[in-house]
Amino acid sequence: MLKGKNIVVGVTGCSSAYQAADIVKKLVSLRANVDVIMTSSATKFIAPLTFRNISGHPVIQDQFADPVSWDEGHKKLADKADLLLIAPATANIIGKAASGIADDILSTTIMSTEAFTIFAPHMNPKMYRKPVVQRNIQTLQKDGCLIIQQEKLMPSGKKLYSMLADTEFIIKEVTRLLLAEE
Ligand SMILES: Cc1cc2nc3c(=O)[nH]c(=O)nc-3n(C[C@H](O)[C@H](O)[C@H](O)COP(=O)(O)O)c2cc1C
């Protein structure tokens, strides 16, 4: 049970973005309070309305928009979060976070929060193997972030780590970290 825990889920522009709805649904069913931030690319893959419906909160997409209520905006969300989970995480957001770039609401929240931050990457294996992507992942790990990389066995027998981990695998990690803090 995650009652009373504030989790901010960042959704980025991956082909697996639809799985974030499943992740948010599961966190809500564990009684967590979940706020969702979407990048502009993420909204091309899945509608913000899906997350508003599941989380019960307005979805944050634009850092310059008028706040919908007094406690919104990146600063409040960054302060409120017990944990920030970026799932799925693009190579782009991983690169921005590793380089200290804050040019949209999600990257600004990552930069502003003191909450434990988890990235669950999803990208094609060629992108994932790029030295710059591997360097960025290592930088985030050195900075204290958790990168969730689940081994997946392909029908060819090849093992991949570049795909978004299963929902249950991600929830287990989130729960472990939040309950370890108590
Ligand atoms: C159909 C399609 C699927 C994509 N899937 C991924 C993906 O799985 N992982 C990734 O890193 N980028 C993927 N991209 C590229 C990102 O959407 C692109 O880099 C975008 O600028 C990321 O923006 P964001 O990080 O702000 O969400 C995909 C692009 C398209 C058009």
The ligand as an SDF file (V2000), in Angstrom:
LIG
                    3D

 31 33  0  0  0  0  0  0  0  0999 V2000
    6.8500    6.4950  -33.7630 C   0  0  0  0  0  0  0  0  0  0  0  0
    7.9610    7.0130  -32.8790 C   0  0  0  0  0  0  0  0  0  0  0  0
    8.3970    6.2290  -31.8220 C   0  0  0  0  0  0  0  0  0  0  0  0
    9.4280    6.6840  -30.9870 C   0  0  0  0  0  0  0  0  0  0  0  0
    9.8500    5.8870  -29.9610 N   0  0  0  0  0  0  0  0  0  0  0  0
   10.8650    6.3040  -29.1800 C   0  0  0  0  0  0  0  0  0  0  0  0
   11.3260    5.4840  -28.1240 C   0  0  0  0  0  0  0  0  0  0  0  0
   10.7940    4.4030  -27.8460 O   0  0  0  0  0  0  0  0  0  0  0  0
   12.3770    5.9180  -27.3910 N   0  0  0  0  0  0  0  0  0  0  0  0
   12.9860    7.1180  -27.6310 C   0  0  0  0  0  0  0  0  0  0  0  0
   13.9630    7.4400  -26.9460 O   0  0  0  0  0  0  0  0  0  0  0  0
   12.5540    7.9300  -28.6230 N   0  0  0  0  0  0  0  0  0  0  0  0
   11.5120    7.5580  -29.3830 C   0  0  0  0  0  0  0  0  0  0  0  0
   11.0610    8.3710  -30.3830 N   0  0  0  0  0  0  0  0  0  0  0  0
   11.7010    9.6900  -30.5860 C   0  0  0  0  0  0  0  0  0  0  0  0
   11.2000   10.7070  -29.5620 C   0  0  0  0  0  0  0  0  0  0  0  0
    9.7820   10.8100  -29.6250 O   0  0  0  0  0  0  0  0  0  0  0  0
   11.8730   12.0740  -29.8360 C   0  0  0  0  0  0  0  0  0  0  0  0
   13.2540   11.9780  -29.5700 O   0  0  0  0  0  0  0  0  0  0  0  0
   11.2530   13.1980  -29.0170 C   0  0  0  0  0  0  0  0  0  0  0  0
   11.9220   14.4130  -29.3240 O   0  0  0  0  0  0  0  0  0  0  0  0
   11.3470   12.9300  -27.5240 C   0  0  0  0  0  0  0  0  0  0  0  0
   10.8150   14.0220  -26.8130 O   0  0  0  0  0  0  0  0  0  0  0  0
   10.5910   13.9580  -25.2340 P   0  0  0  0  0  0  0  0  0  0  0  0
   11.7980   13.3450  -24.6250 O   0  0  0  0  0  0  0  0  0  0  0  0
   10.4530   15.3970  -24.8440 O   0  0  0  0  0  0  0  0  0  0  0  0
    9.3330   13.2170  -25.0010 O   0  0  0  0  0  0  0  0  0  0  0  0
   10.0330    7.9520  -31.2230 C   0  0  0  0  0  0  0  0  0  0  0  0
    9.5600    8.7470  -32.2650 C   0  0  0  0  0  0  0  0  0  0  0  0
    8.5410    8.2890  -33.0900 C   0  0  0  0  0  0  0  0  0  0  0  0
    8.0480    9.1770  -34.2080 C   0  0  0  0  0  0  0  0  0  0  0  0
  1  2  1  0
  2  3  1  0
  2 30  2  0
  3  4  2  0
  4  5  1  0
  4 28  1  0
  5  6  2  0
  6  7  1  0
  6 13  1  0
  7  8  2  0
  7  9  1  0
  9 10  1  0
 10 11  2  0
 10 12  1  0
 12 13  2  0
 13 14  1  0
 14 15  1  0
 14 28  1  0
 15 16  1  0
 16 17  1  0
 16 18  1  0
 18 19  1  0
 18 20  1  0
 20 21  1  0
 20 22  1  0
 22 23  1  0
 23 24  1  0
 24 25  2  0
 24 26  1  0
 24 27  1  0
 28 29  2  0
 29 30  1  0
 30 31  1  0
M  END
$$$$
